Amino acid sequence: MRFLKFLLALVLLPTLCFMLVETGTILVHVLGNFKSVLSFVLGAGIYAVIHYTWYDFSRIYVFMHEMTHALAALCCGSRVKDVSVGRESGYVKMDKANVFIVLAPYFVPGYVLITVFVYMIGDLFVDLTPYRQVFLFLMGFFTSFHFIQTFKTLFEADQPDLKLAGGKVFSVVMIVSANLVVLAVLLKGVFPELVSLRQASFNVIRGTLNTWRILVNYIVERFINAL
């Protein structure tokens, strides 16, 4: 099974490359409209400065990391037996796990979702339009929190989650791909007038199909020539 997941990761590499290009293009386009996204960028930048110069919010991240494991387990019908949260690490004991449960904390931005939920619920009772810039600031802050903490967790420590999910190559490809989708959808939700997910999706699919068409044709041609 692990070998099949490794092969799947290799098959998805062209798709991942095109996703990187399209998400990068979306991000550049959004940032190009600086006045519209100033609060979002300011929030993201302030978190980054705080994280690298003063406090890294490790315990707060570990708490959400383990809660996401637990919620993903419950969503998949697994029974959560115990949850432990420390300053640098934690764990969740459950009766069964799958790839989604194991990798969910690495691409589900918990605090971003909480911010959206609170804003949407509050807006049902009070007009929060005057506070949209505050909302954008918090979205930028917690988006930066998610990506910086995820990068730190993946590359600064040996994560047993990656091995459990099917190996480091498979897990990293899945996590990066999922985070690119999350970032694109997040930007679409916050700045709908600046982002076209339909065009980006079309470009990814077209690029992937063209790449594999070229590769398959090349392999077939080499095989025929070898006969």
RADARA-V916244 format. One record per residue. N is the residue number from 1. RES is the residue in one small letter. PSI is psi in radians with two decimals (NA if undefined). OMEGA is omega in whole degrees, -180 to 180 (NA if undefined). D_CENTER is the distance of its C-alpha to the mean C-alpha in whole Angstrom. Layout:
n = {N N}
res = {RES RES}
psi = {PSI PSI}
omega = {OMEGA OMEGA}
d_center = {D_CENTER D_CENTER}
This chain:
n = {1 2 3 4 5 6 7 8 9 10 11 12 13 14 15 16 17 18 19 20 21 22 23 24 25 26 27 28 29 30 31 32 33 34 35 36 37 38 39 40 41 42 43 44 45 46 47 48 49 50 51 52 53 54 55 56 57 58 59 60 61 62 63 64 65 66 67 68 69 70 71 72 73 74 75 76 77 78 79 80 81 82 83 84 85 86 87 88 89 90 91 92 93 94 95 96 97 98 99 100 101 102 103 104 105 106 107 108 109 110 111 112 113 114 115 116 117 118 119 120 121 122 123 124 125 126 127 128 129 130 131 132 133 134 135 136 137 138 139 140 141 142 143 144 145 146 147 148 149 150 151 152 153 154 155 156 157 158 159 160 161 162 163 164 165 166 167 168 169 170 171 172 173 174 175 176 177 178 179 180 181 182 183 184 185 186 187 188 189 190 191 192 193 194 195 196 197 198 199 200 201 202 203 204 205 206 207 208 209 210 211 212 213 214 215 216 217 218 219 220 221 222 223 224 225 226 227}
res = {m r f l k f l l a l v l l p t l c f m l v e t g t i l v h v l g n f k s v l s f v l g a g i y a v i h y t w y d f s r i y v f m h e m t h a l a a l c c g s r v k d v s v g r e s g y v k m d k a n v f i v l a p y f v p g y v l i t v f v y m i g d l f v d l t p y r q v f l f l m g f f t s f h f i q t f k t l f e a d q p d l k l a g g k v f s v v m i v s a n l v v l a v l l k g v f p e l v s l r q a s f n v i r g t l n t w r i l v n y i v e r f i n a l}
psi = {-0.72 -0.67 -0.68 -0.65 -0.64 -0.76 -0.71 -0.72 -0.72 -0.71 -0.59 -0.10 -0.78 -0.72 -0.74 -0.73 -0.79 -0.57 -0.69 -0.78 -0.84 -0.73 -0.66 -0.70 -0.76 -0.79 -0.76 -0.74 -0.74 -0.82 -0.42 -0.45 1.15 -0.71 -0.62 -0.48 0.24 -0.81 -0.71 -0.85 -0.68 -0.76 -0.78 -0.75 -0.71 -0.71 -0.78 -0.74 -0.82 -0.78 -0.79 -0.16 -0.34 -1.05 2.37 0.02 0.61 -0.84 -0.67 -0.67 -0.78 -0.70 -0.89 -0.62 -0.87 -0.63 -0.61 -0.72 -0.86 -0.79 -0.68 -0.68 -0.78 -0.68 -0.51 0.15 0.23 2.57 2.16 2.16 -0.61 2.57 2.30 2.35 2.10 -3.05 -0.68 -0.31 2.96 -3.04 2.80 2.19 2.27 2.88 -0.27 2.75 2.76 -3.10 -0.74 -0.81 -0.77 -0.68 -0.17 -0.78 -0.34 -0.20 -0.10 1.92 1.52 -0.85 -0.50 -0.78 -0.67 -0.75 -0.79 -0.78 -0.83 -0.73 -0.77 -0.74 -0.77 -0.63 -0.32 -0.45 -0.53 2.45 1.90 0.16 -0.72 -0.30 0.30 -0.65 -0.59 -0.74 -0.79 -0.67 -0.82 -0.66 -0.76 -0.74 -0.88 -0.43 -0.79 -0.74 -0.84 -0.86 -0.67 -0.77 -0.66 -0.78 -0.79 -0.78 -0.68 -0.67 -0.14 -0.05 2.72 1.89 2.02 -0.40 -0.67 -0.71 -0.71 -0.60 -0.34 0.24 2.74 -0.73 -0.88 -0.82 -0.77 -0.73 -0.77 -0.77 -0.81 -0.78 -0.82 -0.69 -0.59 -0.72 -0.79 -0.79 -0.77 -0.78 -0.69 -0.81 -0.64 -0.74 -0.64 -0.66 1.17 -0.52 -0.21 -0.21 2.35 1.73 -0.52 -0.82 -0.71 -0.74 -0.73 -0.74 -0.68 -0.81 -0.81 -0.78 -0.71 -0.83 -0.73 -0.69 -0.83 -0.53 -0.76 -0.77 -0.78 -0.77 -0.69 -0.78 -0.77 -0.73 -0.74 -0.65 -0.75 -0.73 -0.45 -0.29 NA}
omega = {180 179 178 177 176 177 178 178 178 179 -176 -178 177 178 179 179 180 175 177 -179 -176 178 175 178 178 -178 179 179 179 -179 177 176 -167 -178 -178 -174 -174 -178 179 -180 179 178 180 -178 -180 177 -178 -180 180 -177 -173 -178 -172 -174 -174 175 -175 -177 179 178 -179 178 -179 178 -178 178 179 173 -175 -180 178 179 179 179 -179 177 178 -180 -180 -176 -177 177 178 180 175 -179 -176 -177 178 178 173 175 -179 -176 175 -178 174 -176 -180 -179 -175 -174 -175 -178 -176 178 176 -178 -172 -177 174 180 178 179 179 -178 -179 -179 -178 179 179 -179 176 -176 -179 178 -178 -180 179 -178 -178 -180 175 178 180 177 180 177 177 -179 -176 172 176 177 -177 -174 179 -180 178 178 180 -178 -177 -169 179 180 177 -174 177 178 -177 178 -179 -178 180 179 -175 -178 179 -176 -179 178 180 -177 180 179 -179 -180 176 176 180 -179 180 180 178 179 177 -179 -177 -179 -174 -178 -176 -171 175 180 -180 -180 179 179 179 -179 179 -179 -179 -180 179 -179 179 180 -179 175 179 -179 -180 178 180 -179 180 180 179 -180 179 -179 -178 -180 NA}
d_center = {24 22 24 23 19 20 22 19 17 19 20 16 16 18 16 13 15 16 12 12 15 15 12 14 17 15 14 18 19 18 19 22 23 23 26 23 20 22 21 17 18 20 18 15 18 20 17 17 21 21 19 21 24 25 23 19 19 18 20 18 15 16 18 14 13 16 16 13 15 18 17 15 18 20 19 20 23 23 25 24 27 26 23 24 22 23 23 21 20 20 21 21 24 24 26 23 20 18 15 13 14 14 10 9 9 6 3 6 7 11 13 11 12 16 16 16 18 21 21 22 24 26 26 28 31 31 30 27 28 29 26 24 23 23 20 19 19 17 14 14 15 13 10 11 12 8 7 11 11 8 10 13 13 12 15 18 18 19 17 19 16 15 19 19 16 18 18 16 16 15 12 11 11 9 6 6 7 5 2 6 7 5 6 9 10 10 12 14 15 16 18 19 22 20 18 19 16 19 20 17 16 20 20 17 19 23 21 20 24 26 24 25 29 30 29 30 33 34 34 36 38 38 39 42 43 44 46}
